[in-house]
Amino acid sequence: MSFLFSFRVVILLSMSMVVVSARIPKELKMKVKKYSINISEILRKALEEEIRRRELDEIKALLREFKEGVRNVSKEEIIGVIREPHKER
C-alpha cells in the first residue's frame, strides 16, 4: 500500500516568503530523509530552471513572430526608417 506524505517548502522570493505544499509517496519521503536531501533547495532550483526554460521558449516565439513581420518589409522601407531621424536634425 502506498501512502502519500505531505511536506512544506519555504521559498525565498524577492525578500518575501511563501509556503509551497506537495504530496509525495511515502517511499520517496523516506529516501529524501535517508539521503538528507534538502527539499527546499531542490525544489527552488527545479522551479528556477523550469521558469528559465519557459521564458526562453517565450522569447524564441516572439523572435519567430518578429522575423515573420520583418520578412515582409522591403530594404527601401528599412533604409527610410533609418534615415528619417537624420532628416529631422
KAPEUR-V559115 format. One record per pair of residues at least 12 apart in sequence whose ideal C-beta (glycine too) atoms are under 10 Angstrom apart, sorted by the first residue. I is the first residue (numbers start at 1). GAP is how many residues later the second one is. Records with the same first field share a line. If there is no record, write none. Layout:
I=GAP, GAP
This chain:
1=25
2=23, 24, 25, 26
3=20, 22, 23, 24, 26
4=18, 19, 20, 21, 22, 24, 25
5=17, 18, 19, 20, 21, 22, 23, 24, 25, 27, 28
6=15, 16, 17, 18, 23
7=13, 14, 15, 16, 17, 21, 22, 25, 32, 33, 36
8=12, 13, 14, 31, 32
9=12, 13, 29, 30, 31, 32, 33, 34, 35, 38
10=29, 30, 33, 34
11=29, 30, 32, 33, 36, 37
12=28, 32
13=31, 34
20=19, 20, 23, 24, 27
22=17, 21
24=15
